[in-house]
Amino acid sequence: MHKLFISMSLIITGILTLWLSRSEKAEKSDDITICHTGPSEMMAFLDDPEFVAFHPSPISFDFEGLGEMVSFPAKDGKDAQGYLIRAKEPSDQWLFVYQEWWGLNDNIKEESDRFYNDLAGRVNVLALDMYDGKVTSNPQEAGGFMRSTEESRLENIVMAGRDFAGSDAKIANVGWCFGGAWSLKSALLLGEQNIGSIIYYGMPVREVERLKKLNSDVLGLFATEQNISKEVIEEFASAMEEAGKDLEYKIFDAVHGFANPSNPRHDEEATKEAYLMALSYLQGKFQ
């Protein structure tokens, strides 16, 4: 009887050990999923022909920018780079700009110039190169670039930008599509140095516990679409409210990518309204 009791105890112990081991693995797996929810969700869109169709090849144009390309060290040992326009006078105010899936192309540099001019040259503008120099006008290649990104490298680029800006820098973020998602992700990574985030039709983080760490409000400029849908946006709004964070957003009656002049369904009216909202938001941050 005593031997039977010992045997049963060993069996029960083994079952519990196996269950706890599996639970721990599941918890770790869930943590990984949570860590990558938001921007990385957009990877699934790369296999959606309708989503790809919203991204026809950009129209080339002559561009002479106000800024210059600069490089700076990242913690992973590989330099990061970006398109920098320095404020006219020394300033700790910074705007980080995040690219679409094409890479850091002339369109993003032009948008950086526009924000710089309309903020009266009082703010340092840095468009971070999230693809480490890779740029394309081919939708299939752009999808390949986006698919091949590594979350850790992208985070290192953001933090390298923060270190380049300096420990006293107050940083707002803006981005479109892939970059719209990274505008919010950047805001979370920057901690107390973050002062604002503008999401142009990017997939938002929707985990309440993560959003509680956000040091600012958010402006969302979304489109009418299936992927980053009204339901997703409302889930984000609900999560922000539960986290105690302010969110202003609008869903424009326009397609994904409506603010990009290269989109054949580019909506000039919606683009103008969205830009004025973005500019007003940033003017409120940089006073």
N, C-alpha and C positions, 0 to 999 in steps of 0.2 A: 504493500500500500504506500509505504514511504517512497519507494523507487518510482511508483506511478505518479505520485505527487511531484517529484523532482522532474520527471520527464515532461509532465504537463506544463510545469513552470517554465522549463526550457523552451518548449514549443511556443507558449504565449509570449515569452520574452523575445523570441525570434520574430514572431509576427509583428509585435509592437516595434521592434527595431527596423524591420523592413518598411512598415507603414510610415514611421517617422522619417526614414531616409527618403522615401518617395515624396512625402509631404514637403520635406525641405527642398528637394529638387524642384517640385512644382512651384514652391514659393519663390525660389530663385528664378525659375523660368518666368513667373508672373512679373517679378521685378524687372527682368530684362524687357519684357513686353511693355511694361509701364514706362520704362526709361525711353523706349523708342516710339511710343505712341505720339502722334502728332505729325511732325515732319516725315518720319519714315513710313507712315501710312500712305503717303503719296506714291510710294514705290509701286503699289498695286495698280495705280492708274496707268502705268507705263504700258500695260497690256490691254488697255481699253482704247480701241481705235477712235472712238468718239472724242476722248480726252486728247489724244495725239492730234486729231484733226483741228483742235482749237489752237494748235501751235504750228502754223505754216512757216516756212522759212522767212526769217526777218528780211525786210527790205534794206538794202545797203544805202548809205548816205554819207556825204562828206562831213567829217567831224573833226573839229579842232578844239580840244577841251581846255578847260582852265587849269586842270590838275596835272599830276605826273604819277607814274607808277613808282611805288616805293616797296622795299622789302624789310622784314623785321623777323627776329628769331621767334620760334615757337618752342614750347616745352618738349615736344616730341623729337627735337633735334633737326627738324626740317624747317627752313625759312618759310614764312607766309608772305603774302604780298597784297597790295591793294592800290586803288586809284585814290590819291589824296589831293584835296584842295584845302590849303591852310587858311584859317581865318585871317582877315586883314590885320588884326591886332592879336597879340598873344591871348589865348582863351582856353579855358578848361571845358568848354562846351563842345560836344562832339555828336555828330550824326553818323551812325553806321548804316550803310546801304547794302542790301542783299539782292543778288542777281536772280533772274529767272533761270530755267534749266539750260539756257544756251551757254552760260558762262558769263564772265565779266566782259560784255560786249559794249559797243559804242552807245547802244540805247540806254544801258544802265549808267554809263558815264555821263551821258547827256542829262538824264534825270538827276544825277548827282549835281551837275552844274546848275540845273534849274532850282533845286532846293537851296543851293549855296547862294545864288543870286537873290532869290526871294526871301531869304533870311538875312539879307543885307550884308553878306560876307562876315557876319559876326560869329559863325560856327564853323569849326573844322569838320569837313565832310570826308569820310573814308568809306569807299566801296570795297568791301572785302572780296578777294578772289577765292571763292569756295572750291574751285576746280584746279587750283594750282597751275594756272596758265592755259588750261584747255578751253577753247572757245570754238563754237561751230554755228552754222546756219542750217544744218541738216537735222530734221526732227529725230530721225532714227539714231544718229550719233549723239544728239543731246540726251535722248533717253538712256543711251549706254553710259554716258558720263554720269548722269544722275544715279543710275543703278549701281555704278561702281564706287560711289562715295562710301567712306567709312565714317561712322558717327564720331569715333574718337578723333579722327583727323579734323573733321569739321569743327568740333568743340575746341580743339587746339588752335585752329585759325582764329576763332572768335576771341579766345583768351589772349592770343598773341596780339590781336588788335587792341584789346583792353590794356595790355602792358605797354604797347606802343603809345597809346593815348595818355597813359600815366595814372598813378593812383588817385590823383585829385580830379580826374575827368568825370564829368557828368554826361552820360551817354543815352541818347534816344536811338531808336531803331526803326527802319522802314524796309519793306521788301515786297516782292511780287511773286505769287505762285510758290515755287520752291523757296524763294527768298522770303515770301510772306510768312511761311511756316518758320523760317529761321529768324525772322524778326522777333517773334515771341520766344523762341528757344534761346536766342541771344539775351533777351531781357531777363530770362530766368537765370542764365549763367552769370550775368554781370552783377547780380546781387544788389547791394546798396548803391552801386554806381549807375544802375539803370534808372532812367527817369521817364521812359515812355516807349511804347511799341505801336507801330502801325502795320496791320496785316492787310495786304491786298490779296484777296482770294487765295490764301494759303490755308493748309490744314492746321487747325489750332490744337494745342495740348488741352485735354479736357479732364485731367485728373485733379480733383479738388486739392489734395494734399500738396501737390506740386505748385498749383496756382496760389496757394496760401503764401508761398515764398516770394511771390512777385512783389517788386518794390514800386510798382506804378499802376496806373490805369492802362487801358488798351483801347485803340480805335480800330474797328474792323470794317473794311470796305470790301464787301463780298459780291458775288455774282449770282445770277439765277442759273443753277446748274445741278447736275445729278450727283456728282462726286462729292464736292464740298457743299452738301445739300442744306436746305432750310432746317432739316432735322439736326444735322451736325452742328450748325451754327446755334440753334436754340439750346442744344446740349451744352455747348461751350458757354453760352450766356448763363445758363442755370448753374454751371460749375463755378463760374466767376462770382456769381451772387453768393453761392454757398461758401466760397473762399473769402468773401468779404472784400472783393476787388471790384472796381468800377469798370464798366464796359459800355462804350458807345459804339453802335454798329448800324450799318445800313446794307440791305440786300438790294443791289441795283438790278433793274430790269434789263440786264445785259449779260452777254456770255462771259465765260471764264476767259481771262486775258483781255477784257474789253479796253483796258487802259494802254495797251501796247499798239502803237500806230501800225505795226507790221501785221496785225490781225486783220483779215479782210472784213471781219465783223466788228472792227474797232468802233467804239461808240464815243464820238467826240463830246457829246453833251454829258454823258455819264462820267467820262474822264475828267472833264473840267470840274464838275461838281465834287467828285472824289478828291481831286487834287486840292481844291479850295478847303475841303474838310481836313485833309492831311496837313496843309500849310498852316491853317488856323490852330490845329492841335500842336504843331511844333512851335509856333510862335508863343503859345502859352507856356511851353516848357522852357524855352530859351529867352528869358526876360532879363 
